[in-house]
Amino acid sequence: MHAETSLHLMYYDEIWSVEIRGKARKVLKKIPAKSAAANLDVIESLKRDPFGGDIEKLGGEVNAWRRRVGPYRIFYEIYQHTHSVYVYWVERRGSHTY
């Protein structure tokens, strides 16, 4: 029985809740459908592993990260204690992105 409990906890640890917040949601509605779909696929993958892929921790921020998706960048916060990810901005990379 102990082994079953361990497996269940292992599975639970891999599930993260992901929320796309207001401004990010608006941007995803305005960009071309193919780009929006690619970004949404990556956002969906954050449920399994928010630390995977081409990511970088944002300097000076405690929980903020950036993930590259082609010419776009997804900005999000990770809260490990609640297994929550909040996507707060999506932006096409340009000279003003960094």
Contact map, one row per residue, 1 for C-alpha under 8 A:
11111000000000000000000000000000000000000000000000000000000000000000000000000000000000000000000000
11111100000000000000000000000000000000000000000000000000000000000000000000000000000000000000000000
11111110000000000000000000000000000000000000000000000000000000000000000000000000000000000000000000
11111111000000000000000000000000000000000000000000000000000000000000000000000000000000000000000000
11111111100000000000000000000000000000000000000000000000000000000000000000000000000000000000000000
01111111110000000000000000000000000000000000000000000000000000000000000000000000000000000000000000
00111111111000000000000000000000000000000000000000000000000000000000000000000000000000000000000000
00011111111100000000000000000000000000000000000000000000000000000000000000000000000000000000000000
00001111111110000000000000000000000000000000000000000000000000000000000000000000000000000000000000
00000111111111000000000000000000000000000000000000000000000000000000000000000000000000000000000000
00000011111111100000000000000000000000000000000000000000000000000000000000000000000000000000000000
00000001111111100000000000000000000000000000000000000000000000000000000000000000000000000000000000
00000000111111110000000000000000000000000000000000000000000000000000000000000000000000000000000000
00000000011111110000000000000000000000000000001110000000000000000000000000000000000000000000000000
00000000001111111000000000000000000000000000001100000000000000000000000000000000001000000000000000
00000000000011111100000000000000000000000000011111000000000000000000000000000000001110000000000000
00000000000000111110000000000000000000000000001000000000000000000000000000000000001110000000000000
00000000000000011111000000000000000000000011011000000000000000000000000000000000000111100000000000
00000000000000001111100000000000000000000000000000000000000000000000000000000000000111100000000000
00000000000000000111110110000000000000000000000000000000000000000000000000000000000001110000000000
00000000000000000011111110000000000000000000000000000000000000000000000000000000000001111000000000
00000000000000000001111111000000000000000000000000000000000000000000000000000000000000010000000000
00000000000000000000111111100000000000000000000000000000000000000000000000000000000000011000000000
00000000000000000001111111110000000000000000000000000000000000000000000000000000000000111100000000
00000000000000000001111111111000000000000000000000000000000000000000000000000000000000000000000000
00000000000000000000011111111100000000000000000000000000000000000000000000000000000000000000000000
00000000000000000000001111111110000000000000000000000000000000000000000000000000000000001110000000
00000000000000000000000111111110000100100000000000000000000000000000000000000000000000000100000000
00000000000000000000000011111110000100000000000000000000000000000000000000000000000000000000000000
00000000000000000000000001111111000000000000000000000000000000000000000000000000000000000000000000
00000000000000000000000000111111101100000000000000000000000000000000000000000000000000000000000000
00000000000000000000000000000111111100000000000000000000000000000000000000000000000000000000000000
00000000000000000000000000000011111110000000000000000000000000000000000000000000000000000000000000
00000000000000000000000000000001111111000000000000000000000000000000000000000000000000000000000000
00000000000000000000000000000011111111100000000000000000000000000000000000000000000000000000000000
00000000000000000000000000011011111111110000000000000000000000000000000000000000000000000000000000
00000000000000000000000000000000111111111000000000000000000000000000000000000000000000000000000000
00000000000000000000000000000000011111111100000000000000000000000000100000000000000000000000000000
00000000000000000000000000010000001111111110000000000000000000000000100101000000000000000000000000
00000000000000000000000000000000000111111111000000000000000000000000000000000000000000000000000000
00000000000000000000000000000000000011111111100000000000000000000000000000000000000000000000000000
00000000000000000000000000000000000001111111110000000000000000000000100000000000000000000000000000
00000000000000000100000000000000000000111111111000000000000000000000000000000000000000100000000000
00000000000000000100000000000000000000011111111000000000000000000000000000000000000000000000000000
00000000000000000000000000000000000000001111111111000000000000000000000000000000000000000000000000
00000000000000010100000000000000000000000111111111110000000000000000000000000000000010000000000000
00000000000001111100000000000000000000000011111111000000000000000000000000000000000000000000000000
00000000000001110000000000000000000000000000111111000000000000000000000000000000000000000000000000
00000000000001010000000000000000000000000000111111110000000000000000000000000000000000000000000000
00000000000000010000000000000000000000000000111111110000000000000000000000000100000010000000000000
00000000000000000000000000000000000000000000010011111010000000000000000000000000000000000000000000
00000000000000000000000000000000000000000000010011111110000000000000000000000000000000000000000000
00000000000000000000000000000000000000000000000000111110000000000010000000000000000000000000000000
00000000000000000000000000000000000000000000000000011111000000000011000000000000000000000000000000
00000000000000000000000000000000000000000000000000111111100000001111000000000000000000000000000000
00000000000000000000000000000000000000000000000000000111110000001110000000000000000000000000000000
00000000000000000000000000000000000000000000000000000011111010111100000000000000000000000000000000
00000000000000000000000000000000000000000000000000000001111110011100000000000000000000000000000000
00000000000000000000000000000000000000000000000000000000111110000000000000000000000000000000000000
00000000000000000000000000000000000000000000000000000000011111000000000000000000000000000000000000
00000000000000000000000000000000000000000000000000000000111111110000000000000000000000000000000000
00000000000000000000000000000000000000000000000000000000000111110000000000000000000000000000000000
00000000000000000000000000000000000000000000000000000000100011111000000000001110000000000000000000
00000000000000000000000000000000000000000000000000000000110011111100000000111100000000000000000000
00000000000000000000000000000000000000000000000000000011110000111110000000111100000000000000000000
00000000000000000000000000000000000000000000000000000011110000011111000011110000000000000000000000
00000000000000000000000000000000000000000000000000001111000000001111100011100000000000000000000000
00000000000000000000000000000000000000000000000000000110000000000111111111000000000000000000000000
00000000000000000000000000000000000001100100000000000000000000000011111111000000000000000000000000
00000000000000000000000000000000000000000000000000000000000000000001111110000000000000000000000000
00000000000000000000000000000000000000000000000000000000000000000001111110000000000000000001100000
00000000000000000000000000000000000000100000000000000000000000000001111111000000000000000111100000
00000000000000000000000000000000000000000000000000000000000000000111111111100000000000000111100000
00000000000000000000000000000000000000100000000000000000000000000111100111110000000000101110000000
00000000000000000000000000000000000000000000000000000000000000011110000011111000000000111100000000
00000000000000000000000000000000000000000000000000000000000000011100000001111100000011111000000000
00000000000000000000000000000000000000000000000000000000000000111000000000111110000011110000000000
00000000000000000000000000000000000000000000000001000000000000111000000000011111001111000000000000
00000000000000000000000000000000000000000000000000000000000000100000000000001111111110000000000000
00000000000000000000000000000000000000000000000000000000000000000000000000000111111100000000000000
00000000000000000000000000000000000000000000000000000000000000000000000000000011111100000000000000
00000000000000000000000000000000000000000000000000000000000000000000000000000011111100000000000000
00000000000000111000000000000000000000000000000000000000000000000000000000000111111110000000000000
00000000000000011110000000000000000000000000000000000000000000000000000000000111111111000000000000
00000000000000011110000000000000000000000000010001000000000000000000000000011110001111100000000000
00000000000000000111100000000000000000000000000000000000000000000000000000011100000111110000000000
00000000000000000111100100000000000000000010000000000000000000000000000001111000000011111100000000
00000000000000000001111100000000000000000000000000000000000000000000000000111000000001111100000000
00000000000000000000101100100000000000000000000000000000000000000000000001110000000000111110000000
00000000000000000000000100110000000000000000000000000000000000000000000111100000000000111111000000
00000000000000000000000000100000000000000000000000000000000000000000000111000000000000001111100010
00000000000000000000000000000000000000000000000000000000000000000000001110000000000000000111110010
00000000000000000000000000000000000000000000000000000000000000000000001110000000000000000011111110
00000000000000000000000000000000000000000000000000000000000000000000000000000000000000000001111110
00000000000000000000000000000000000000000000000000000000000000000000000000000000000000000000111111
00000000000000000000000000000000000000000000000000000000000000000000000000000000000000000000111111
00000000000000000000000000000000000000000000000000000000000000000000000000000000000000000011111111
00000000000000000000000000000000000000000000000000000000000000000000000000000000000000000000001111
